[in-house]
Amino acid sequence: MSDAGKFGSLRHLSRIDPLLDQYDAFLIDQFGTLHDGDAPYPGAVDALKRMRVAGCMVGLLSNSGRSAKANARRLAGLGFGPETYDFLFTSGELAAQLAAEHRLPVLQGVCRCLLIERPGVDTIIDRFGLESVGPEAAELVIIAGSEGDRFSLDHYKKLLSPLARRGVPALCLNPDRIMLTPSGLAFGAGQIAETYAAMGGEVTWIGKPYPELYQAALKMLGDPDPCRVAGIGDSLEHDIAGASGVGCEGWLVRKGIIEGWSDAAIAAESARWTVVPAGLLESLV
């Protein structure tokens, strides 16, 4: 059966309740699935609580270049307290763990980096023991976030092109190519990293859809049968492809970057990334 045919036969659910007996655990995206950056989506807090009352484990899995602690603080401010999930894990946190275990070769022998991220008090490079410097002195580019709502992609091209010419490697801690902003969709850190690669820069990727993040999360769940674990998110490219890649089932929630999309548009995106979700959730309620 073609991907289009598979997509046409997908289950469409308006609520999570039918999934609570089907799965033992859930790996759930944050931004665009639980909240829009300013407020939780209606019903999302209660949905997580309901999952846990039903005996399911809940892990929040994010392509955030910041630490798990920083994300937990932000989520608490949106109403997602520690009672709503069993653990929270980010691509930035994974990178910090790999660095501490000397398993991130791109960091070896590096002291100074150019850091690209959104403003904030939490800077993951503190965990790497690196100094943030300008492009002239940088030995590494760390792409942890995007200000695509403030700057154009040409801004980042001009900033990064001299480093690409010098052969400076890059570490991308957030592969998301598209992000939600108060003014709409904008390009994310992943698109900046793709641009750097197109200029000839070598990029190391940490986060969804790459398997290392999911493998670490499955260990945190106690190494369950992946078939009994559902990944939920708003990105076919990252959430669904990442979950499917480690044997979990991916459920696409019609919020975040695909909110308002028709079935046909979602089917086309599914074909683009050659991944078919287990089903569609209208929202996490």
SELO-886447 format. One record per residue (C-alpha): residue in three letters; chain; x, y, z. Coordinates in nm, 2 decimals. Example, Ala and Ser with C-alpha at 12.3 -4.5 7.8 and 13.67 -1.06 7.14 Angstrom:
BEGIN
<r resn="Ala" chain="A" xx="1.23" yy="-0.45" zz="0.78"/>
<r resn="Ser" chain="A" xx="1.37" yy="-0.11" zz="0.71"/>
! end
This chain:
BEGIN
<r resn="Met" chain="A" xx="0.00" yy="0.00" zz="0.00"/>
<r resn="Ser" chain="A" xx="0.13" yy="0.35" zz="-0.08"/>
<r resn="Asp" chain="A" xx="0.20" yy="0.60" zz="0.19"/>
<r resn="Ala" chain="A" xx="-0.11" yy="0.80" zz="0.08"/>
<r resn="Gly" chain="A" xx="-0.32" yy="0.48" zz="0.12"/>
<r resn="Lys" chain="A" xx="-0.18" yy="0.41" zz="0.46"/>
<r resn="Phe" chain="A" xx="-0.25" yy="0.77" zz="0.56"/>
<r resn="Gly" chain="A" xx="-0.61" yy="0.74" zz="0.45"/>
<r resn="Ser" chain="A" xx="-0.67" yy="0.45" zz="0.68"/>
<r resn="Leu" chain="A" xx="-0.52" yy="0.61" zz="1.00"/>
<r resn="Arg" chain="A" xx="-0.72" yy="0.63" zz="1.32"/>
<r resn="His" chain="A" xx="-0.84" yy="0.98" zz="1.41"/>
<r resn="Leu" chain="A" xx="-0.90" yy="1.04" zz="1.78"/>
<r resn="Ser" chain="A" xx="-1.04" yy="1.34" zz="1.96"/>
<r resn="Arg" chain="A" xx="-0.92" yy="1.22" zz="2.30"/>
<r resn="Ile" chain="A" xx="-0.63" yy="1.02" zz="2.45"/>
<r resn="Asp" chain="A" xx="-0.85" yy="0.78" zz="2.65"/>
<r resn="Pro" chain="A" xx="-0.84" yy="0.50" zz="2.39"/>
<r resn="Leu" chain="A" xx="-0.46" yy="0.50" zz="2.41"/>
<r resn="Leu" chain="A" xx="-0.43" yy="0.44" zz="2.78"/>
<r resn="Asp" chain="A" xx="-0.49" yy="0.07" zz="2.76"/>
<r resn="Gln" chain="A" xx="-0.28" yy="0.03" zz="2.44"/>
<r resn="Tyr" chain="A" xx="0.04" yy="0.18" zz="2.57"/>
<r resn="Asp" chain="A" xx="0.24" yy="0.15" zz="2.90"/>
<r resn="Ala" chain="A" xx="0.43" yy="0.48" zz="2.84"/>
<r resn="Phe" chain="A" xx="0.43" yy="0.80" zz="2.64"/>
<r resn="Leu" chain="A" xx="0.71" yy="1.02" zz="2.52"/>
<r resn="Ile" chain="A" xx="0.56" yy="1.36" zz="2.46"/>
<r resn="Asp" chain="A" xx="0.69" yy="1.66" zz="2.28"/>
<r resn="Gln" chain="A" xx="0.66" yy="2.00" zz="2.46"/>
<r resn="Phe" chain="A" xx="0.64" yy="2.30" zz="2.24"/>
<r resn="Gly" chain="A" xx="0.35" yy="2.28" zz="2.00"/>
<r resn="Thr" chain="A" xx="0.21" yy="1.97" zz="2.17"/>
<r resn="Leu" chain="A" xx="0.16" yy="2.07" zz="2.53"/>
<r resn="His" chain="A" xx="0.18" yy="2.45" zz="2.50"/>
<r resn="Asp" chain="A" xx="0.24" yy="2.73" zz="2.25"/>
<r resn="Gly" chain="A" xx="0.52" yy="2.90" zz="2.44"/>
<r resn="Asp" chain="A" xx="0.28" yy="3.14" zz="2.63"/>
<r resn="Ala" chain="A" xx="0.01" yy="2.91" zz="2.77"/>
<r resn="Pro" chain="A" xx="-0.08" yy="2.54" zz="2.79"/>
<r resn="Tyr" chain="A" xx="-0.32" yy="2.41" zz="2.53"/>
<r resn="Pro" chain="A" xx="-0.66" yy="2.35" zz="2.68"/>
<r resn="Gly" chain="A" xx="-0.68" yy="2.01" zz="2.85"/>
<r resn="Ala" chain="A" xx="-0.31" yy="1.93" zz="2.82"/>
<r resn="Val" chain="A" xx="-0.23" yy="1.95" zz="3.19"/>
<r resn="Asp" chain="A" xx="-0.52" yy="1.73" zz="3.28"/>
<r resn="Ala" chain="A" xx="-0.43" yy="1.48" zz="3.00"/>
<r resn="Leu" chain="A" xx="-0.09" yy="1.42" zz="3.15"/>
<r resn="Lys" chain="A" xx="-0.24" yy="1.37" zz="3.49"/>
<r resn="Arg" chain="A" xx="-0.49" yy="1.13" zz="3.35"/>
<r resn="Met" chain="A" xx="-0.21" yy="0.92" zz="3.18"/>
<r resn="Arg" chain="A" xx="-0.03" yy="0.89" zz="3.51"/>
<r resn="Val" chain="A" xx="-0.35" yy="0.80" zz="3.71"/>
<r resn="Ala" chain="A" xx="-0.41" yy="0.53" zz="3.45"/>
<r resn="Gly" chain="A" xx="-0.07" yy="0.38" zz="3.54"/>
<r resn="Cys" chain="A" xx="0.12" yy="0.50" zz="3.23"/>
<r resn="Met" chain="A" xx="0.47" yy="0.65" zz="3.26"/>
<r resn="Val" chain="A" xx="0.51" yy="0.99" zz="3.10"/>
<r resn="Gly" chain="A" xx="0.83" yy="1.13" zz="2.97"/>
<r resn="Leu" chain="A" xx="0.86" yy="1.47" zz="2.81"/>
<r resn="Leu" chain="A" xx="1.11" yy="1.47" zz="2.53"/>
<r resn="Ser" chain="A" xx="1.22" yy="1.80" zz="2.38"/>
<r resn="Asn" chain="A" xx="1.45" yy="1.93" zz="2.11"/>
<r resn="Ser" chain="A" xx="1.56" yy="2.21" zz="2.35"/>
<r resn="Gly" chain="A" xx="1.92" yy="2.32" zz="2.36"/>
<r resn="Arg" chain="A" xx="1.88" yy="2.41" zz="2.72"/>
<r resn="Ser" chain="A" xx="1.90" yy="2.18" zz="3.03"/>
<r resn="Ala" chain="A" xx="1.63" yy="1.96" zz="3.17"/>
<r resn="Lys" chain="A" xx="1.62" yy="2.19" zz="3.48"/>
<r resn="Ala" chain="A" xx="1.57" yy="2.50" zz="3.28"/>
<r resn="Asn" chain="A" xx="1.28" yy="2.34" zz="3.08"/>
<r resn="Ala" chain="A" xx="1.12" yy="2.21" zz="3.41"/>
<r resn="Arg" chain="A" xx="1.12" yy="2.56" zz="3.55"/>
<r resn="Arg" chain="A" xx="0.95" yy="2.70" zz="3.23"/>
<r resn="Leu" chain="A" xx="0.70" yy="2.42" zz="3.23"/>
<r resn="Ala" chain="A" xx="0.61" yy="2.47" zz="3.59"/>
<r resn="Gly" chain="A" xx="0.53" yy="2.83" zz="3.51"/>
<r resn="Leu" chain="A" xx="0.29" yy="2.70" zz="3.25"/>
<r resn="Gly" chain="A" xx="0.11" yy="2.47" zz="3.49"/>
<r resn="Phe" chain="A" xx="0.30" yy="2.15" zz="3.42"/>
<r resn="Gly" chain="A" xx="0.44" yy="2.07" zz="3.76"/>
<r resn="Pro" chain="A" xx="0.64" yy="1.76" zz="3.85"/>
<r resn="Glu" chain="A" xx="0.32" yy="1.57" zz="3.92"/>
<r resn="Thr" chain="A" xx="0.24" yy="1.57" zz="3.55"/>
<r resn="Tyr" chain="A" xx="0.53" yy="1.37" zz="3.43"/>
<r resn="Asp" chain="A" xx="0.79" yy="1.11" zz="3.54"/>
<r resn="Phe" chain="A" xx="1.09" yy="1.27" zz="3.37"/>
<r resn="Leu" chain="A" xx="1.19" yy="1.55" zz="3.13"/>
<r resn="Phe" chain="A" xx="1.48" yy="1.50" zz="2.89"/>
<r resn="Thr" chain="A" xx="1.62" yy="1.74" zz="2.64"/>
<r resn="Ser" chain="A" xx="1.86" yy="1.73" zz="2.35"/>
<r resn="Gly" chain="A" xx="2.08" yy="1.98" zz="2.54"/>
<r resn="Glu" chain="A" xx="2.07" yy="1.76" zz="2.85"/>
<r resn="Leu" chain="A" xx="2.18" yy="1.46" zz="2.64"/>
<r resn="Ala" chain="A" xx="2.47" yy="1.66" zz="2.49"/>
<r resn="Ala" chain="A" xx="2.58" yy="1.76" zz="2.84"/>
<r resn="Gln" chain="A" xx="2.58" yy="1.39" zz="2.95"/>
<r resn="Leu" chain="A" xx="2.77" yy="1.28" zz="2.65"/>
<r resn="Ala" chain="A" xx="3.02" yy="1.56" zz="2.71"/>
<r resn="Ala" chain="A" xx="3.07" yy="1.45" zz="3.07"/>
<r resn="Glu" chain="A" xx="3.13" yy="1.10" zz="2.95"/>
<r resn="His" chain="A" xx="3.38" yy="1.22" zz="2.68"/>
<r resn="Arg" chain="A" xx="3.15" yy="1.08" zz="2.41"/>
<r resn="Leu" chain="A" xx="3.11" yy="1.39" zz="2.21"/>
<r resn="Pro" chain="A" xx="3.42" yy="1.40" zz="1.99"/>
<r resn="Val" chain="A" xx="3.34" yy="1.75" zz="1.84"/>
<r resn="Leu" chain="A" xx="3.41" yy="1.90" zz="2.18"/>
<r resn="Gln" chain="A" xx="3.76" yy="1.75" zz="2.22"/>
<r resn="Gly" chain="A" xx="4.03" yy="2.00" zz="2.24"/>
<r resn="Val" chain="A" xx="3.79" yy="2.29" zz="2.21"/>
<r resn="Cys" chain="A" xx="3.79" yy="2.59" zz="2.45"/>
<r resn="Arg" chain="A" xx="3.60" yy="2.87" zz="2.27"/>
<r resn="Cys" chain="A" xx="3.27" yy="2.86" zz="2.09"/>
<r resn="Leu" chain="A" xx="3.03" yy="3.08" zz="1.91"/>
<r resn="Leu" chain="A" xx="2.70" yy="3.02" zz="2.07"/>
<r resn="Ile" chain="A" xx="2.37" yy="3.07" zz="1.88"/>
<r resn="Glu" chain="A" xx="2.06" yy="3.06" zz="2.10"/>
<r resn="Arg" chain="A" xx="1.77" yy="3.26" zz="2.22"/>
<r resn="Pro" chain="A" xx="1.84" yy="3.49" zz="2.52"/>
<r resn="Gly" chain="A" xx="1.80" yy="3.33" zz="2.85"/>
<r resn="Val" chain="A" xx="1.96" yy="3.27" zz="3.19"/>
<r resn="Asp" chain="A" xx="2.05" yy="2.90" zz="3.12"/>
<r resn="Thr" chain="A" xx="2.34" yy="2.84" zz="2.89"/>
<r resn="Ile" chain="A" xx="2.42" yy="2.48" zz="2.82"/>
<r resn="Ile" chain="A" xx="2.79" yy="2.56" zz="2.74"/>
<r resn="Asp" chain="A" xx="2.85" yy="2.61" zz="3.11"/>
<r resn="Arg" chain="A" xx="2.81" yy="2.23" zz="3.13"/>
<r resn="Phe" chain="A" xx="3.07" yy="2.19" zz="2.85"/>
<r resn="Gly" chain="A" xx="3.33" yy="2.41" zz="3.02"/>
<r resn="Leu" chain="A" xx="3.34" yy="2.63" zz="2.71"/>
<r resn="Glu" chain="A" xx="3.39" yy="3.01" zz="2.68"/>
<r resn="Ser" chain="A" xx="3.15" yy="3.20" zz="2.45"/>
<r resn="Val" chain="A" xx="3.34" yy="3.42" zz="2.21"/>
<r resn="Gly" chain="A" xx="3.28" yy="3.60" zz="1.88"/>
<r resn="Pro" chain="A" xx="3.32" yy="3.44" zz="1.54"/>
<r resn="Glu" chain="A" xx="3.68" yy="3.54" zz="1.49"/>
<r resn="Ala" chain="A" xx="3.80" yy="3.34" zz="1.79"/>
<r resn="Ala" chain="A" xx="3.56" yy="3.05" zz="1.78"/>
<r resn="Glu" chain="A" xx="3.68" yy="2.69" zz="1.75"/>
<r resn="Leu" chain="A" xx="3.33" yy="2.55" zz="1.74"/>
<r resn="Val" chain="A" xx="2.98" yy="2.67" zz="1.66"/>
<r resn="Ile" chain="A" xx="2.71" yy="2.56" zz="1.90"/>
<r resn="Ile" chain="A" xx="2.36" yy="2.61" zz="1.75"/>
<r resn="Ala" chain="A" xx="2.12" yy="2.57" zz="2.04"/>
<r resn="Gly" chain="A" xx="1.83" yy="2.80" zz="1.94"/>
<r resn="Ser" chain="A" xx="1.71" yy="3.05" zz="1.68"/>
<r resn="Glu" chain="A" xx="1.59" yy="3.40" zz="1.68"/>
<r resn="Gly" chain="A" xx="1.42" yy="3.36" zz="1.34"/>
<r resn="Asp" chain="A" xx="1.15" yy="3.59" zz="1.46"/>
<r resn="Arg" chain="A" xx="1.40" yy="3.87" zz="1.49"/>
<r resn="Phe" chain="A" xx="1.67" yy="3.80" zz="1.23"/>
<r resn="Ser" chain="A" xx="1.67" yy="3.68" zz="0.88"/>
<r resn="Leu" chain="A" xx="1.84" yy="3.37" zz="0.76"/>
<r resn="Asp" chain="A" xx="2.08" yy="3.59" zz="0.57"/>
<r resn="His" chain="A" xx="2.19" yy="3.74" zz="0.91"/>
<r resn="Tyr" chain="A" xx="2.30" yy="3.39" zz="1.02"/>
<r resn="Lys" chain="A" xx="2.46" yy="3.32" zz="0.68"/>
<r resn="Lys" chain="A" xx="2.68" yy="3.63" zz="0.71"/>
<r resn="Leu" chain="A" xx="2.77" yy="3.55" zz="1.06"/>
<r resn="Leu" chain="A" xx="2.86" yy="3.19" zz="0.99"/>
<r resn="Ser" chain="A" xx="3.02" yy="3.20" zz="0.64"/>
<r resn="Pro" chain="A" xx="3.37" yy="3.29" zz="0.76"/>
<r resn="Leu" chain="A" xx="3.36" yy="3.00" zz="1.01"/>
<r resn="Ala" chain="A" xx="3.25" yy="2.76" zz="0.74"/>
<r resn="Arg" chain="A" xx="3.54" yy="2.88" zz="0.52"/>
<r resn="Arg" chain="A" xx="3.78" yy="2.82" zz="0.81"/>
<r resn="Gly" chain="A" xx="3.64" yy="2.46" zz="0.85"/>
<r resn="Val" chain="A" xx="3.51" yy="2.52" zz="1.21"/>
<r resn="Pro" chain="A" xx="3.28" yy="2.24" zz="1.31"/>
<r resn="Ala" chain="A" xx="2.93" yy="2.29" zz="1.44"/>
<r resn="Leu" chain="A" xx="2.72" yy="2.12" zz="1.71"/>
<r resn="Cys" chain="A" xx="2.34" yy="2.15" zz="1.67"/>
<r resn="Leu" chain="A" xx="2.15" yy="2.09" zz="1.99"/>
<r resn="Asn" chain="A" xx="1.80" yy="2.16" zz="1.84"/>
<r resn="Pro" chain="A" xx="1.73" yy="2.00" zz="1.50"/>
<r resn="Asp" chain="A" xx="1.38" yy="2.17" zz="1.47"/>
<r resn="Arg" chain="A" xx="1.37" yy="2.35" zz="1.14"/>
<r resn="Ile" chain="A" xx="1.05" yy="2.53" zz="1.22"/>
<r resn="Met" chain="A" xx="0.94" yy="2.70" zz="1.54"/>
<r resn="Leu" chain="A" xx="0.64" yy="2.87" zz="1.69"/>
<r resn="Thr" chain="A" xx="0.67" yy="3.23" zz="1.78"/>
<r resn="Pro" chain="A" xx="0.41" yy="3.49" zz="1.90"/>
<r resn="Ser" chain="A" xx="0.40" yy="3.63" zz="1.55"/>
<r resn="Gly" chain="A" xx="0.37" yy="3.29" zz="1.38"/>
<r resn="Leu" chain="A" xx="0.61" yy="3.03" zz="1.24"/>
<r resn="Ala" chain="A" xx="0.97" yy="3.11" zz="1.19"/>
<r resn="Phe" chain="A" xx="1.29" yy="2.91" zz="1.10"/>
<r resn="Gly" chain="A" xx="1.44" yy="2.72" zz="1.38"/>
<r resn="Ala" chain="A" xx="1.79" yy="2.62" zz="1.49"/>
<r resn="Gly" chain="A" xx="1.78" yy="2.31" zz="1.26"/>
<r resn="Gln" chain="A" xx="1.75" yy="2.53" zz="0.95"/>
<r resn="Ile" chain="A" xx="2.04" yy="2.74" zz="1.07"/>
<r resn="Ala" chain="A" xx="2.24" yy="2.42" zz="1.10"/>
<r resn="Glu" chain="A" xx="2.13" yy="2.30" zz="0.76"/>
<r resn="Thr" chain="A" xx="2.24" yy="2.64" zz="0.61"/>
<r resn="Tyr" chain="A" xx="2.58" yy="2.59" zz="0.77"/>
<r resn="Ala" chain="A" xx="2.61" yy="2.24" zz="0.63"/>
<r resn="Ala" chain="A" xx="2.52" yy="2.38" zz="0.28"/>
<r resn="Met" chain="A" xx="2.81" yy="2.63" zz="0.32"/>
<r resn="Gly" chain="A" xx="3.04" yy="2.33" zz="0.37"/>
<r resn="Gly" chain="A" xx="3.04" yy="2.33" zz="0.75"/>
<r resn="Glu" chain="A" xx="3.05" yy="1.99" zz="0.93"/>
<r resn="Val" chain="A" xx="2.75" yy="1.95" zz="1.17"/>
<r resn="Thr" chain="A" xx="2.70" yy="1.71" zz="1.45"/>
<r resn="Trp" chain="A" xx="2.33" yy="1.66" zz="1.54"/>
<r resn="Ile" chain="A" xx="2.19" yy="1.59" zz="1.88"/>
<r resn="Gly" chain="A" xx="1.81" yy="1.55" zz="1.93"/>
<r resn="Lys" chain="A" xx="1.50" yy="1.42" zz="1.75"/>
<r resn="Pro" chain="A" xx="1.47" yy="1.24" zz="1.52"/>
<r resn="Tyr" chain="A" xx="1.81" yy="1.09" zz="1.59"/>
<r resn="Pro" chain="A" xx="1.80" yy="0.76" zz="1.79"/>
<r resn="Glu" chain="A" xx="2.03" yy="0.85" zz="2.08"/>
<r resn="Leu" chain="A" xx="1.77" yy="1.08" zz="2.24"/>
<r resn="Tyr" chain="A" xx="1.50" yy="0.81" zz="2.22"/>
<r resn="Gln" chain="A" xx="1.73" yy="0.54" zz="2.34"/>
<r resn="Ala" chain="A" xx="1.82" yy="0.74" zz="2.65"/>
<r resn="Ala" chain="A" xx="1.45" yy="0.81" zz="2.71"/>
<r resn="Leu" chain="A" xx="1.36" yy="0.44" zz="2.68"/>
<r resn="Lys" chain="A" xx="1.63" yy="0.36" zz="2.94"/>
<r resn="Met" chain="A" xx="1.47" yy="0.61" zz="3.17"/>
<r resn="Leu" chain="A" xx="1.14" yy="0.43" zz="3.12"/>
<r resn="Gly" chain="A" xx="1.30" yy="0.11" zz="3.23"/>
<r resn="Asp" chain="A" xx="1.37" yy="-0.04" zz="2.88"/>
<r resn="Pro" chain="A" xx="1.01" yy="-0.14" zz="2.80"/>
<r resn="Asp" chain="A" xx="0.90" yy="-0.31" zz="2.48"/>
<r resn="Pro" chain="A" xx="0.91" yy="-0.01" zz="2.23"/>
<r resn="Cys" chain="A" xx="0.58" yy="-0.13" zz="2.08"/>
<r resn="Arg" chain="A" xx="0.41" yy="-0.05" zz="2.41"/>
<r resn="Val" chain="A" xx="0.55" yy="0.31" zz="2.40"/>
<r resn="Ala" chain="A" xx="0.38" yy="0.60" zz="2.20"/>
<r resn="Gly" chain="A" xx="0.56" yy="0.91" zz="2.09"/>
<r resn="Ile" chain="A" xx="0.33" yy="1.21" zz="2.06"/>
<r resn="Gly" chain="A" xx="0.42" yy="1.54" zz="1.89"/>
<r resn="Asp" chain="A" xx="0.34" yy="1.79" zz="1.62"/>
<r resn="Ser" chain="A" xx="0.63" yy="1.71" zz="1.38"/>
<r resn="Leu" chain="A" xx="0.63" yy="1.42" zz="1.14"/>
<r resn="Glu" chain="A" xx="1.00" yy="1.49" zz="1.06"/>
<r resn="His" chain="A" xx="1.11" yy="1.49" zz="1.42"/>
<r resn="Asp" chain="A" xx="0.86" yy="1.34" zz="1.67"/>
<r resn="Ile" chain="A" xx="0.70" yy="1.07" zz="1.45"/>
<r resn="Ala" chain="A" xx="1.01" yy="0.97" zz="1.25"/>
<r resn="Gly" chain="A" xx="1.21" yy="0.97" zz="1.57"/>
<r resn="Ala" chain="A" xx="0.97" yy="0.75" zz="1.76"/>
<r resn="Ser" chain="A" xx="0.92" yy="0.51" zz="1.47"/>
<r resn="Gly" chain="A" xx="1.30" yy="0.48" zz="1.43"/>
<r resn="Val" chain="A" xx="1.34" yy="0.31" zz="1.76"/>
<r resn="Gly" chain="A" xx="1.03" yy="0.09" zz="1.73"/>
<r resn="Cys" chain="A" xx="0.77" yy="0.31" zz="1.91"/>
<r resn="Glu" chain="A" xx="0.45" yy="0.42" zz="1.76"/>
<r resn="Gly" chain="A" xx="0.41" yy="0.79" zz="1.67"/>
<r resn="Trp" chain="A" xx="0.09" yy="0.98" zz="1.72"/>
<r resn="Leu" chain="A" xx="0.06" yy="1.31" zz="1.54"/>
<r resn="Val" chain="A" xx="-0.12" yy="1.59" zz="1.73"/>
<r resn="Arg" chain="A" xx="-0.29" yy="1.85" zz="1.52"/>
<r resn="Lys" chain="A" xx="-0.14" yy="2.15" zz="1.70"/>
<r resn="Gly" chain="A" xx="0.18" yy="2.35" zz="1.69"/>
<r resn="Ile" chain="A" xx="0.34" yy="2.37" zz="1.35"/>
<r resn="Ile" chain="A" xx="0.06" yy="2.18" zz="1.17"/>
<r resn="Glu" chain="A" xx="-0.24" yy="2.34" zz="1.34"/>
<r resn="Gly" chain="A" xx="-0.50" yy="2.41" zz="1.07"/>
<r resn="Trp" chain="A" xx="-0.35" yy="2.18" zz="0.82"/>
<r resn="Ser" chain="A" xx="-0.59" yy="1.96" zz="0.61"/>
<r resn="Asp" chain="A" xx="-0.56" yy="1.59" zz="0.59"/>
<r resn="Ala" chain="A" xx="-0.42" yy="1.62" zz="0.24"/>
<r resn="Ala" chain="A" xx="-0.14" yy="1.86" zz="0.36"/>
<r resn="Ile" chain="A" xx="-0.05" yy="1.62" zz="0.64"/>
<r resn="Ala" chain="A" xx="-0.05" yy="1.33" zz="0.40"/>
<r resn="Ala" chain="A" xx="0.19" yy="1.52" zz="0.17"/>
<r resn="Glu" chain="A" xx="0.42" yy="1.59" zz="0.46"/>
<r resn="Ser" chain="A" xx="0.40" yy="1.23" zz="0.56"/>
<r resn="Ala" chain="A" xx="0.51" yy="1.13" zz="0.21"/>
<r resn="Arg" chain="A" xx="0.79" yy="1.39" zz="0.22"/>
<r resn="Trp" chain="A" xx="0.95" yy="1.23" zz="0.52"/>
<r resn="Thr" chain="A" xx="0.85" yy="0.88" zz="0.43"/>
<r resn="Val" chain="A" xx="0.69" yy="0.82" zz="0.77"/>
<r resn="Val" chain="A" xx="0.33" yy="0.73" zz="0.86"/>
<r resn="Pro" chain="A" xx="0.20" yy="0.80" zz="1.21"/>
<r resn="Ala" chain="A" xx="0.00" yy="0.54" zz="1.40"/>
<r resn="Gly" chain="A" xx="-0.28" yy="0.79" zz="1.41"/>
<r resn="Leu" chain="A" xx="-0.39" yy="1.15" zz="1.45"/>
<r resn="Leu" chain="A" xx="-0.49" yy="1.32" zz="1.77"/>
<r resn="Glu" chain="A" xx="-0.70" yy="1.64" zz="1.74"/>
<r resn="Ser" chain="A" xx="-0.53" yy="1.76" zz="2.06"/>
<r resn="Leu" chain="A" xx="-0.39" yy="1.62" zz="2.39"/>
<r resn="Val" chain="A" xx="-0.71" yy="1.61" zz="2.60"/>
! end
